[in-house]
Amino acid sequence: MSKEEIRLTQYSHGAGCGCKIAPQVLDEILKSSSSKLSFPSLLIGNSGKDDAAVYKWNEEESIIATTDFFTPIVDDPLTFGMVAAANAISDVYAMGGEPILALAILGWPIEKLPVEAAQKVLEGARIICDEAGIPLAGGHSIDIPEPVFGLSVNGRIKTKHIKQNNQAKVGDVLLITKPIGIGVLATAEKRGLIEPEDKANLYAKLTELNKLGLLLGRLEGVTAMTDVTGFGLAGHLIEMCEGANLSAELEYQAIPKLANIQNYLSKNSIPDATYRNWKGYGEKIQLGASVNFMEAFQLLPDPQTNGGLLVAVRPGLLEEVQQVFNENGYGDFIQPIGRIIEKNEKVILVN
């Protein structure tokens, strides 16, 4: 098989974070995984829905540990490795931490795909690890029916800087650091519908490290933070709200979307996981009369792979956070997309 013939997405039933197990099913699985032992130094574990585990190392510092892997979301092996690596490292940034070490997780159908393609996947991962300033220090591989790749990543953080996804306060404003619509464009690529300029934009966002999280972790004005991945913007905001026993208002028009997204919505380029997500939590969302239901349904639950950071900010300290955004190339994302409110009958109200 030649390099030109390889289309990785044709060898997997899912795509990127869209192959996550549905939220309600995952909840059932995790019910049986609690330990009878006590671990006082485990600050963050399975009891919540945060992006990574955190273990207190000494009086000032903690260790962050995470694992993330999935089936191909793009056809090119090198880019697949870059996307999977960036997505896994993002979990550390989403906690406000600094990544320090990565191990590779590779599943490869040896009889279906050439070894050279797997080498390209690892090469892509090394490119992103180099950009993050960490070693890809080893890993594990198996021969399986579908290609799978990801990383196990460790990080470090001053314990006082840890950002969880369940600490938002009433009145906090919400910011996001990337546009949504990644699942829509990735589906368009899989179906051969994507235009070259949109494909380049998609790949740029998929491989962009969320380094901003390291800086945001040091700001007192940031009360909660998470990265938007397989459950979509709506799903991860629901986790943020339910963890704090609160609700949120979203301004639909203020939410950044990938360029030319309407073109692909009109072609019904919708991932299967969008329907799964909406089925899992759609009843928790109220759409205002001015919101186009079909478009909101197609984008709010759209599964993001290596999506942006969703950040809750105290309104009185918003200017300081916006300054950090501006100074680091995120000036297009300084406008709030919503706010945290008192607990409502619905978890998210979309205006």
C-alpha positions in Angstrom: 0.0 0.0 0.0 1.4 3.4 -1.0 1.4 6.5 1.1 -1.0 8.1 -1.3 -3.6 5.3 -0.8 -3.7 5.6 3.0 -6.9 7.2 4.5 -6.7 6.4 8.2 -10.3 7.5 8.9 -11.6 4.6 6.6 -10.2 2.1 9.1 -12.1 3.3 12.2 -15.7 3.4 13.2 -15.3 6.6 15.1 -13.3 9.8 14.8 -11.1 11.4 17.4 -12.8 12.3 20.7 -16.1 11.4 19.0 -15.4 7.8 19.8 -15.7 8.5 23.6 -18.1 6.4 25.5 -21.4 8.2 25.9 -21.6 10.2 29.2 -24.5 8.2 30.7 -22.8 4.9 29.9 -19.5 6.1 31.3 -21.3 7.0 34.6 -22.6 3.5 34.8 -19.1 2.0 34.2 -17.5 4.2 36.8 -20.0 3.2 39.5 -18.2 -0.1 40.0 -14.6 1.3 40.0 -14.4 2.9 43.5 -11.8 1.7 45.9 -12.3 0.9 49.5 -8.9 2.3 50.4 -8.3 5.9 51.3 -5.7 8.0 49.5 -5.3 11.4 51.3 -2.7 12.6 48.8 -5.0 12.0 45.9 -6.5 15.5 45.5 -8.5 14.8 42.3 -9.6 11.4 41.1 -12.6 9.5 39.9 -15.0 11.2 42.3 -15.3 14.2 39.9 -15.2 14.7 36.2 -12.0 16.6 35.8 -9.6 16.3 33.0 -6.8 14.6 34.9 -5.9 13.1 38.2 -3.8 15.2 40.7 -1.6 13.7 43.5 -0.1 15.9 46.2 3.7 15.4 46.0 4.9 17.7 48.7 3.7 20.8 50.7 3.8 23.0 47.6 3.6 20.9 44.5 1.4 18.2 43.0 1.7 15.7 40.1 -0.9 15.6 37.2 -1.5 12.4 35.4 -3.7 11.7 32.4 -4.3 9.3 29.5 -6.0 10.1 26.2 -6.2 8.1 23.0 -8.6 7.6 20.1 -9.1 6.4 16.5 -8.1 8.6 13.6 -9.9 11.9 13.1 -7.8 12.8 10.0 -6.4 10.7 7.1 -2.7 11.7 7.2 -0.7 9.6 9.7 1.7 12.4 10.6 -1.1 14.8 11.4 -3.0 12.1 13.3 0.0 11.7 15.6 0.2 15.4 16.1 -3.5 15.7 16.9 -3.6 12.8 19.3 -0.5 14.2 21.2 -1.9 17.7 21.4 -5.2 16.4 22.6 -3.6 14.3 25.4 -1.3 17.1 26.6 -4.2 19.5 26.7 -5.6 17.7 29.8 -2.5 18.9 31.7 -2.9 22.5 30.5 -6.7 22.3 31.3 -5.7 21.8 35.0 -3.4 24.8 34.9 -0.3 22.5 34.9 3.0 22.2 33.1 3.5 18.9 31.1 6.8 17.1 31.8 6.7 13.6 30.4 4.8 11.5 27.8 4.4 7.9 26.9 2.9 6.6 23.7 -0.1 4.3 23.4 -0.3 2.7 20.0 -2.7 0.1 18.6 -2.1 -0.8 14.9 -3.7 -3.2 12.5 -0.4 -4.6 11.2 -2.1 -6.7 8.4 -4.1 -3.7 7.1 -1.8 -0.7 7.4 2.0 -0.4 6.7 4.5 0.0 9.5 5.7 3.1 7.8 2.4 4.8 8.6 2.7 4.0 12.3 6.2 5.5 12.2 4.7 8.7 10.8 2.1 8.7 13.7 4.9 8.6 16.2 6.9 11.2 14.4 3.9 13.5 14.6 3.6 12.9 18.3 7.3 13.8 18.8 6.8 17.0 16.9 4.1 18.1 19.3 6.0 16.8 22.4 9.0 18.9 21.2 6.8 21.9 20.9 5.5 21.3 24.5 9.1 20.9 25.6 8.7 17.3 26.9 10.2 13.9 26.0 8.2 11.1 24.4 10.0 8.7 26.6 8.6 5.3 25.7 5.2 3.6 25.6 3.3 0.4 24.6 1.9 -1.0 21.4 -0.4 -3.8 20.4 -1.8 -5.3 17.1 -5.6 -4.6 17.0 -8.3 -4.3 14.3 -8.5 -0.5 14.2 -5.7 2.1 14.4 -5.6 3.8 17.9 -3.1 6.3 19.2 -2.6 8.6 22.2 -0.4 9.5 25.1 -0.1 9.1 28.8 1.1 12.4 30.1 2.4 13.5 33.5 2.7 17.2 34.6 3.4 19.3 37.6 1.8 22.2 39.3 1.9 24.3 42.4 -1.0 23.0 44.4 -2.5 26.4 44.9 -2.7 26.9 41.1 -4.8 23.8 40.4 -7.9 24.6 38.2 -10.8 22.2 38.4 -13.9 22.2 36.3 -16.4 22.3 39.2 -15.4 25.5 41.1 -17.3 28.1 39.1 -19.2 30.8 41.0 -22.4 32.7 40.3 -21.7 35.7 38.1 -18.6 34.2 36.5 -18.3 35.0 32.8 -17.3 32.3 30.3 -14.6 32.4 27.7 -13.5 29.8 25.2 -10.1 29.7 23.4 -11.0 28.0 20.1 -14.0 28.0 17.7 -16.3 25.0 17.8 -17.3 22.9 14.7 -14.3 20.6 14.6 -16.5 17.5 14.5 -18.4 18.9 11.6 -15.3 19.6 9.5 -13.7 16.3 10.4 -16.8 14.5 9.2 -16.6 16.5 6.0 -13.0 15.4 5.5 -14.0 11.7 6.1 -16.7 12.1 3.4 -14.4 13.8 0.9 -16.4 17.1 1.1 -13.9 19.5 2.8 -12.4 22.3 0.8 -8.5 22.7 0.9 -8.6 26.0 2.9 -11.0 24.6 5.4 -8.9 21.5 5.8 -5.8 23.6 6.5 -7.8 25.6 9.1 -9.1 22.4 10.7 -5.6 20.9 11.0 -4.2 24.1 12.5 -6.8 24.0 15.3 -6.5 20.2 15.8 -2.8 20.5 16.4 -2.7 23.7 18.4 -1.4 23.2 21.9 -3.5 24.8 24.7 -0.4 26.3 26.4 -2.5 29.2 27.5 -3.8 27.0 30.3 -0.5 27.1 32.1 -0.7 30.9 32.3 -4.4 30.9 33.2 -3.7 28.5 36.1 -1.7 31.2 37.8 -4.6 33.8 37.8 -6.9 34.1 40.8 -9.6 35.4 38.5 -9.9 32.0 36.8 -12.2 29.9 39.0 -12.8 26.9 36.8 -11.3 25.5 33.6 -11.7 22.5 31.3 -11.0 21.6 27.7 -13.8 21.0 25.3 -13.6 17.6 23.7 -15.8 14.6 22.9 -19.0 15.7 24.7 -19.1 19.1 22.9 -19.3 22.6 24.3 -22.7 21.9 25.8 -21.6 18.6 27.5 -18.5 20.0 29.1 -20.3 23.2 30.3 -23.0 20.9 31.8 -20.2 19.1 33.7 -18.9 22.4 34.9 -22.3 23.6 36.1 -23.4 20.3 37.7 -20.1 20.0 39.5 -20.8 23.4 41.1 -24.6 22.9 41.5 -25.2 25.9 39.2 -26.5 26.7 35.7 -25.3 28.8 32.8 -26.5 31.2 30.2 -24.9 31.0 26.7 -25.1 33.8 24.1 -25.3 31.6 21.0 -24.2 34.3 18.5 -21.1 35.1 20.7 -19.8 31.5 20.5 -16.9 31.4 17.9 -17.4 28.9 15.1 -15.0 27.6 12.5 -15.0 29.5 9.2 -17.4 28.3 6.5 -19.2 26.0 9.0 -22.6 26.8 7.4 -21.4 25.2 4.2 -20.9 21.9 5.9 -24.0 22.1 8.0 -26.0 22.5 4.8 -24.5 19.3 3.6 -25.5 17.5 6.8 -21.9 16.8 7.7 -22.8 15.8 11.3 -20.8 13.2 13.3 -22.8 10.3 14.8 -21.5 11.4 18.2 -23.5 14.6 18.0 -26.7 12.7 18.1 -25.4 10.5 20.9 -24.4 13.6 22.9 -27.8 15.3 22.4 -29.6 12.1 23.4 -27.5 12.0 26.6 -28.1 15.6 27.8 -30.4 17.5 25.4 -33.2 17.6 28.0 -30.9 19.8 30.2 -30.7 22.5 27.6 -33.3 25.3 26.9 -33.0 27.1 23.6 -34.4 30.6 23.4 -37.0 31.6 20.7 -34.4 33.5 18.7 -32.0 30.5 18.5 -32.1 28.4 15.4 -32.8 24.9 16.9 -31.3 22.9 14.1 -28.0 24.8 14.0 -27.7 24.8 17.8 -28.4 21.1 17.8 -25.7 20.5 15.2 -23.0 22.6 17.0 -23.5 22.7 20.7 -23.1 18.9 21.1 -20.5 18.7 18.2 -17.6 16.5 19.5 -14.4 18.5 19.6 -11.0 16.9 19.4 -8.3 19.0 21.1 -10.9 21.8 21.4 -10.3 25.0 23.2 -10.3 25.7 26.9 -13.6 26.7 28.5 -12.8 29.2 31.3 -14.9 30.6 34.1 -13.7 34.1 35.2 -14.7 36.4 38.1 -16.2 39.5 36.4 -14.2 41.9 38.4 -10.9 40.3 37.2 -11.9 39.7 33.6 -9.7 42.5 32.3 -6.6 40.8 33.7 -7.6 37.5 32.0 -8.3 39.3 28.7 -4.9 40.9 28.9 -3.3 37.4 29.1 -5.4 36.4 26.1 -4.3 39.4 24.1 -0.6 39.0 25.0 -0.6 35.4 23.8 -2.4 35.6 20.5 -5.9 35.0 21.7 -7.3 38.5 21.1 -10.1 37.1 19.0 -11.5 35.2 22.0 -11.7 37.8 24.7 -15.4 38.4 24.5 -17.5 36.3 26.9 -19.8 33.7 25.5 -22.0 33.4 28.6 -22.1 33.5 32.3 -22.7 31.3 35.4 -26.1 31.7 37.1 -28.0 30.3 40.1 -29.2 26.7 39.6 -32.1 26.7 37.2 -34.6 24.0 36.2 -32.4 23.6 33.1 -28.6 23.5 33.3 -27.9 25.6 30.2 -30.1 28.4 28.9 -29.2 29.4 25.3 -30.2 32.9 24.2 
